[in-house]
Amino acid sequence: MSTDTAPIRPPEPAWVPHVMWWHVYPLGFVGADVRPGVPVEERAVEHRLGRIEPWLGHVVDLGLNGLVLGPVFASSTHGYDTVDHFRIDPRLGDEADFDRLVSAAHERGIRVLLDGVFNHVGREHPAFRALGEAGPDAATAGLFAIDWSGWSPGQPVPVGLFEGHDILVALDHASRATEDLVVQIMTHWLERGIDGWRLDAAYAVPPAFWARVLPRVRERFPDAWFSGEVIHGDAAAIARESTMDSLTQYELWQGIWHGIADGNGHELAHAIERHDALLETFAPTTFIGNHDVTRIASAVGEQFAGHAAAVLFTVAGTPIVYAGDEYGWTGVKEEREGGDDAVRPEFPDTPPAAGDLTHAYEALIALRRRNPWLHRAHTDVVHLTNTAVVLRTATSDAAVVTALNLSADPVEVPAADATQVEAGGADLGNGTLRLPARGWAVASRS
């Protein structure tokens, strides 16, 4: 690729405006031990992956049609310290188990996205182990950026770590060997039927690496979708330079939960305005929960979990529901060993009965399903105080209005031309929405 020519970033696949995802962290979901004492190569295969299948009906009942699977490849501990990108983790099962899950999902109209950990590998990865034995003469030395000067056999390999984690070894993204490996991994699993990739820690990888890899993958799989995990930085520039279809919208997530938890509607409004600015370049991947953050019901308080969901489903982007959030499950992430366990729990064998919040999710998702234009539509903030916010997402032909009341008192806010309440609870009349204390509503005009 010429260095003086901007990389070509194709339009996102045509199916993406119609997809909404349910995000599972598989090792936690199936109750696997994430800190096992047995080396990977000595672990027996345990066929647990099938425990996800009884939940696929729940995904469809919610109105969702995508399944994001967190790490499923063989790894030492939590899934992000990969040791074999071509093997299903034995704690989950084997390739046949994976094929059955993908087939079961596709039979129900559910697309499947895999978590691609391509910034780093685990220390037990054979490619890295080979370096300790053969040093710069190892066949896999080209995968890692290493200064071998002064090194002698028997000494630790002087390799870069990912964010200081001693179990995660950074790959060399300037290397053709790394590029070829990632292309091989991506195409292998796309051949097995997946629909795209979540690119883990994409913010730590130079955009130019993705701009070399993704066109090679798209040559064979032009309908695949690639969403990068980007926590900070110039999102629009990263999307353009990397050719990724989408990036995770952490700034919006933070604006939603901070704004609601702190009773600061202005912070929420600011985040939405910045979110809108990204639409010229790409449709962000939106969320209010994932495997790395405190559950939304814990972050904002259980009485406000519906407020956060209302924003998620009525602003632009490709929404992802973190499994369990639709039930209002709680869990706080802590910065310690095992600090992720509370937000990555084992799931029951079958879905529990739906409560009020689950039904609210169903109504919001149904509204989104009827209005796929929301995927790229702009949102105006039409009413704003610290504790009352009205958002209007619209085209020339239709509008969706989201009203939030964060206060302990009822409030009356502008209906912004809405004519029908679709979800939540409010009295609509005379051009206003009357919300109860700590209430929310989504209304529409068609």
N, C-alpha and C positions, 0 to 999 in steps of 0.2 A: 504494500500500500504506500503510495507516495506521501511523503511527509508534508508536502505543501498543499494537499487536498484534504478537505474535511471528510471524515468518514460518512458513508451513506447510511442514514437511519431510516429504515422502511416504515410504512404505517403499521400500527399494531394489527394483529390478526382480526378478521371481521367478527369472530365469536366473542372477543374480549368485552365489548360493551354490554353483553348479556350475561356475563358470568359473575357470580358472587360465591365466595369461598368459605369453607369451614376448615379451620386450621387445627391439626392434631399434632401433639408431641408424642410419637409412637411409643418410645421406651417407657415413658410415664404412664401413658394410656393403658398399656397392657400389664403394668405392674412389674416390669423388669428391674433388676438390680442395676443401678447406674454407677455403682462403685464396687464392682465385683473383684474378688481377690484372685480369680483364676485368669491366666493369660488367654488372650483371644483364641489362639490356636488350640487350646485345650478345652474350650467350652463346647458342651453338647448343644445341638440344635433344639430349640424349644419353639414349637409351632404356635406362637401367640398372635401373630399378625391378623389371623382370622377373627380376633375379638373386635376388630373395628367394623367388620361387615354388618353385624346386627344394628349398627348405628346409622347405616346408610339410609334406611327408611326415615330416620329422624331428620337427616340432612334434607331429604326431599320434602318432608312435611314442613320444615321451616321455610321452604321455597328456595333453598340454595342449590347450586348445581356445580360446585367445585370442591375438591378435597385437597388441601395442602398438607402434605406429609412432612413433618420434621425429619431429622436424619434417620435413614433406614439402613445405611451401609455399615459394614463391620467396623467397630471402633472399640477403643479401650474402655471408655467410661460413658460420658454423656452423649455421645453421638457426633460431637464436633471434632473429636480427635481420631479421624478416620485412619484405618489401617488397610482397607481394601474397598475401593470405590466400585468394584465389580461384583461384590458379594453382599447379600442381605445379612444384616447382623444376626448371628445365631441366637441371640436372646429374643429376636422377633420371629425367626423362622428361616425359610430358604426361598429360592427364586420361585418355586412353584406356589408357595404361599403368596408371594408378591403378585404373581401373574393372576391368581384367583381374585385377589382384592381389586386389582385394576379392572379385570373383566366385570366383576360385580358392580363396580362403580359405573363403568361405561354402559352396562345394561340398564342402569337407572338414569342415564343422561348426565352423569357426574364426571366432570373432567378431573384429571389428577396432575398435581404439581409436586415435584420433588425438590428437596433442599440440597443444593449443591455447595459443598464446603470445598472451595477451590483456592482459598487464600493460604491455607496451611494444611498440614497433616499431623497425625499423632506421632509421638516419638517411637512407637512400636511399628510404624509403617515399615515394611521391608525395604522400601527405597531409601529410607533414612538409616535403617540398621546397617545396610550395606556400606554406608560411608564410614561407620565405626570400624569396619573390618578392612576395607580396601582404600579408604581415604579418597584422594582425587582420582584414583584409577577405577573407582566403582562405576559400573555402567549407568548408575542413576545420579551421578554427581552433578549432571547438568540441570537437575530439578531444583537445586538449592544454590543460593548466592553465598559462597564461602571463600574467605581469604585463608588459603592453606599455608601461607608463609609462616614458618616457625613451628608448624604442626609436625608431630611424629607419631607413628602408630602407638596406640595405647592411650593417647591423650583424648580428652573429650573433643568432639567435633565442634568447631567454633561457628555455630549456625545462629541465624536470627530467630528470635522467638516472636510469636504473635502477642502483642500487648503484654509482654512480660510473663506470659503463662508458660511454665517450663514443660508442659505436656504438649504444647502446640508449636510446631516447627514451620516457619514461613517458607513458602515456595518462592522461587525466583521467577517473577513475571516478565522479565526481559528475555527469558530463555525460550527458544523454540521447542525444547523438550517439554516444558511445562504447557505451552500452548497446545502441542500435539496431544498430550495426555488429557487435557481438559476437553478438547474436541472429541477425543475417543470416548471418554466417559459420557459426555452429553448425548452423543449419537447412539451409544449402546442402549441407554435407557429410553430414549425416544423411539428406537426401534421396537422396544418391548411394550410400547403403547402409551407412555406418559404424554402429557400435553404441553409441558414446559418446565421451567426451572425457577425456583427462588435462589438467587445468588447470594449466599451467606457472606457477610463481612465485605460486601462489594466496595464499601467506602475505603477499605485498606488496600485495594488492588488498583493499580494505575488504569484509568479509563482506556488508555491505548491498548491494554491487554484484551479487554472485552471487544474492542473494535477490530482486533485481529481474529479473535475466536468466534464471535457470534455470526459474522458473515459466512464462515466456513460451515457452521452448523445449519444456518438458514438455507444454504444451498441445497441441503438434503431434506430439511424440515421447515419449509417456509411458513407453516401455520403454527409453529411453536411460539410460545410467549416467554419472555425473560424479564423478571422483576428483581431488581437489585436491592439488597439491604443497605441503605445509606442513612446514617444517623446524623451526619452533619456535612457541611460544605455547600457549594453552589450547585443545587440539584439540577437546575436547567442545563448548566454547562456540562455536568457529569453525564446527563442523559444524552446530550448531543454528541459528546466526545466518545462515549462508550458504545453507542447505538443500542443500549438497553431500551426495552419498550416502556418500562416503568420503574419507579423507585419508591421505596417505603416512605410514607409521609409522617416521620417522627415529629416534625414541628406541629402538624395539625393535632396529632395524638396528645402532645403536651399541652397545646392550647385548649383542647376539649377538657381534659381532666383537671388541669390547673384552674381554668376558668370556672368550672362547675364547683370544684372542691373549695376554692377560695372565695366564691361569690363574686367573681370578677368578670362580668360579661365583656368588659373591654378587651381582656386578654384573649378570650374566645374570638371576638370579632376581628382582632388583629391577625390571629392565626388564619382565619378563614379568608381574609383579604390577601394574605401572602400565598395561601393555597390557590386561590383563583389565578394569581399571576403565573403559576406553573403550567396552566392549561394550554397556553400558547405552544408549549414544547411537548408536553406529555400528560397523560392521565395518571395521577399518582395512585399507588397502592395504599388504601386507607384502612385504618384499624383503630380500635380502642383497647385492644389487649393482644398480647402474644406470650410466647414461652419465656421471654426475657424480662417482663415487667410485672409489677403488682397488678392483680386483677382489678378491672374497672370498678366493680362493686366495692372493693376495699379502698380504692383510690378516691372515689367520690362520695362514698356512702351508699348503702343499698337503696335508699329512697331516691337516689339520683341516677341509678344505672340506666333507666329508661331514657332520661334526658340525653345521655351520651350516645345511646343507640340511635335516637332520633336524628342527631346531627350526622352520625356516620352514614345513615342511609339516605340522607337528603342533600348532601353536597357531592360534588363531582369526585370521580375516582373509581377504582375497582375495590369494593369493600371486602374485607376479610373478617369473619367472626372467629374469635379464639374459642375453641370448643369448651363449653361450660359457662361461658359468659351469658349465654341466652337463658340460663337458669339462675343467674345472679350468684354463681359460686364465688367465694372469697378466697384470698390468698395473698400474702405479702412477700415480695422478694426481699431477701436480705443479703448483704455483702459478706458472706462467710461460706465455708464448705457446706454444701447441702442447702444453701440459701435459695436455690431455685425449686426445691422439692415442693413447696406449698403451691406453686403456680403450675406445677407439672404433675398432677395427681393421677393415681390409678382411677379408671372409670368403671362403673358398674357394668355387668354383663349386658344389660339392656337399658334403654333410656328411661329415666324417671318420668312421672306424669308431668305434663306441662302446667305451669302456673301462670300468673298474670304477666310476668315479664316475658316468658316464652311466647305467650299469645301476642304481646306487643311486638316482639321480634317478627312473628309471622305476619302481622299487619304491615309493618314497615317494609319487610322484604317483598310482600305482595305489591305494595305501592311502587316500590323500585322496579319490580318486574314489569308492571304496566307502563312504566315511564322510563325506558332505557336511555332516553335523551339526557337523563340526569348524569350519565357517565362523563359528559364533557360540558355541562351547563354551568354558567357562572351564578354565583350567589351574592345577593345584595343584603346588607344589614339594614333593615328598614326601621328598626326600633331598638334602642340600646340604653340600658342603665346597668349598674353593677349586677342587679338581680333579675332583670327582665330583658330577654333578647328575642327578637323576631328576625328570622332569616327568610329570604324569598329567593328560591332557585327557579329560574324560568327561561322559557323561550318565548317567541312571539305568539305561540298558540296555547301554551299551558304553563301552569305555575304550581309549585309545591311550597307551602309556607310552614315553617317550623317555629313554634313559640315555646319558650322555656321560662318558667318561673322558679327562681332559686330561693325565694323568700318564704317566710313562715306565714305570709298573709296572701289572700287572693289578690289577683291583679287583672286589670283589663288592658289589652294591648291591641294595636291595629291588626285587622285580619288580612290586610294587604291584598284585597280582591279575592281571597279564598271564599269558596262557596260551600265546601263540604268537609267535615272532619273525618279523617281517614284512620287515625291512630291516636292513642293517648286519650285525654279527656278535656273537653272545653265546651262552653256554650258559645255558639256562633250566631251573631245577629247584629244588625245595625252597623255593619262594618267593623265589628270588634270581636276578639276572642276573649272570653272570660275564663281565666285559668284558676283552679283552686290552689291553695297553699302547696308549694313545692310540686306543682303540676306541670305537665307538658302536653303539647298536642301537635299533630301534623295535619294540615288541611290542604286542600287542593282546589285548583280552578282549571277547568278543561273547556 
